Each structure stands twice: as structure tokens, then as C-alpha cells.
Amino acid sequence: MLTAKSLRFIFALCLPLLLVGCALSPASIDARNASDVLLERQLAAVESGLEKLPKGERALVYLGSAQHSQSLAFQRDVLLLEKRLKSIHPKLQSIILSNQESSTLTYPFATLETLGEAFKRISKWSQTYPLTLVVLVSTHGNVDVLSTNIANTYFSPVRSRNLRAWLNELGDTPSTVILSACYSGSFLPIISEPHRIVLTAAAATRNSFGCAYGSENTYFISALFGEDFDPGKTWKANFDTALSTIEKREQALHVALPSNPQRFIPESFENKSIAELLKP
């Protein structure tokens, strides 16, 4: 006879599959059109917000992409960072993409195409308005792969060449790119630039953790933007605190190989606090 504990375990395993049956997918024209409407609505709202800023005021634009529908942690990561950024810059302009196991869409699908469209629009804005950009991609990953999964189906992943091309269209716009995924360190040497901070949840050959279906957040984002997050300190100081937290958590779980998060912080940004870098 199955115990209550066994039943809960089976339910946790099966829940993502049960939700797939009613989940929307861009394979459906109607769902794709609905996603496009949501994306255009967000982009229009950001453009309107930029137009209302006092002339010369630097805007903070956030692009968050939760790309794997088999864990709620990825969307929670994206929303947690949005909350932190709003506390620093109340006029934050957000674009949120997320692949949800749902019969209704709350956010546009997070796909190669929607990310490309968002970056295209941000690039256009950067030619008119002074911008600072923060990007978070949270998903499962592999070497040079940020996975895209919707309704238990894999779509084209984001690769380092995609991310580099999109970011390079922004010229020297100050940017912070955060990747919470296994093997995400493989992106770091490809997308690092003198005007761009890059933070990754794992080394190029390592897994990251905390991406189970019911996880609150991935370990990396939880440690980096949780209770110890201090925008009055530098990215390096916050990263080092998060690294210590992650190491202790992984040791407690007897992880065979630690995730070993990676960072690239240009010399010109090293001694500036996060608040200083992101405020108007």
C-alpha cells in the first residue's frame, strides 16, 4: 500500500505532465497570436514609459526570460529580480517572457523569436534614449545551450552566438547579463565585453541546482537576490556573498561537483555599487 509520503512524491513527479495536457504552445496559431499580442503590449508600455522620462534621464530596462515550462522556479527567478530592480529604480521598464504550463497566457512565450524581437526593440530604443539594460535568462541548460521548453516540447534553444549578436546590436549600452542554467559559464567568454557584466550560475562544465518543479527559486538567483542582496554594495561583493551561500548549500546536500558560478565584471564597474550603476 502506498503511504501518504509516496503519493505526494508521485504527484510531484506527475504534475508537470498532467498540466501539459491543457498547456498552450506556440505550435498553436491561436496561442502564438495571443503571445504576440501580449509581447506587443509590453513593448508598447516600455516605449511609452521611455517617452515620459525627463530628457537625458537614464532609463533602466529589464528583460527577463523564463524559458523552461517544467519548473516554476524559472518564472519565480525572473519575477524576483524584477522586484529587486524596482526597489532600486522605481521607473523600471520591464519585458517579461515566460513559458508556463497553463491553459491561459499571462506572459508572452519565451522563445528564440520573442527574445530576438525584444532585443530588436531595445536596440532601437538605445539609439534614442540613454539606457542601462539588465537581462536574466533562467532555464535548464547545457554547453552553449539555454533550453526552450513549452508544453513538454523543445523549441530552438538560445545559443551564445544568438545572445552575442543581440547584445552587440546595443553598441556600448551598459548591460548586466545573468544566466541561471547548467553549464551557463560556457557563455561567459563569448558574450563578455568591457561595458557588460556577466554572471552565470555554473561553470562551463558544471550543473547548477534548485530547478525542480516546485522549487521557489534556483539556488543561484535565491542566493544572489535573496535576503542578503544589498544594492549598496558592488556586484562583486554580492556575487561573493552568494557564492559562499551556494557552496554551503551544495555541501550540505553532498553535491559531487559544485556548480562553481562564474563572473565577469569589467574594471570600470568593479568599484561602483549596484545602485550607482542602475539608478537614473
Helices and strands as residue ranges (DSSP letters): H 4-20, H 29-52, E 59-66, H 73-88, E 93-98, H 112-126, E 131-138, E 141-142, E 145-150, E 153-158, H 160-168, E 175-180, G 184-187, H 188-191, E 196-200, H 219-225, H 235-252, E 262-264, G 267-269, H 274-278
